């Protein structure tokens, strides 16, 4: 019974760590590049609005 308990605890910890690793990898490969691209596009929008406003000044 002791070895079952140790195995169960080890298996649970291994499963949780594997899931955490997958979530971290997904965040690094999918979420962060999207956020970086959105930040770049937002900066371009701000720059375009400044140019648009300054072009119509007399």
C-alpha positions in Angstrom: 0.0 0.0 0.0 2.9 2.4 0.6 4.3 2.0 -2.9 0.8 2.7 -4.3 0.6 5.9 -2.3 4.0 7.0 -3.4 3.3 6.1 -7.0 0.0 7.9 -6.9 1.6 11.1 -5.5 4.4 10.9 -8.0 2.0 10.4 -10.9 -0.1 13.3 -9.8 2.9 15.6 -9.5 4.2 14.4 -12.9 0.9 15.0 -14.6 0.5 18.5 -13.1 4.0 19.4 -14.1 3.4 18.1 -17.7 0.2 20.1 -18.0 2.0 23.2 -16.7 4.8 22.7 -19.2 2.3 22.4 -22.1 0.5 25.6 -21.0 3.8 27.5 -20.7 5.0 26.3 -24.1 1.6 27.2 -25.7 1.9 30.7 -24.1 5.4 31.2 -25.4 4.8 30.0 -29.0 1.2 31.2 -29.6 0.1 33.9 -27.2 3.2 36.1 -26.8 3.8 36.5 -30.6 0.2 37.6 -31.1 0.5 40.1 -28.2 3.7 41.5 -29.7 2.1 41.8 -33.1 -0.9 43.6 -31.6 1.4 46.0 -29.9 3.2 46.8 -33.1 0.0 47.3 -35.0 -1.3 49.6 -32.2 1.8 51.7 -32.5 1.3 51.9 -36.3 -2.3 53.0 -35.7 -1.1 55.8 -33.3 1.5 56.9 -35.8 -1.0 57.0 -38.6 -3.5 59.1 -36.6 -0.7 61.6 -35.8 0.2 61.9 -39.4 -3.4 62.2 -40.5 -4.0 65.0 -38.0 -0.8 66.9 -38.9 -1.5 66.6 -42.6 -4.8 68.6 -42.3 -3.3 71.5 -40.2 -3.1 74.8 -42.0 
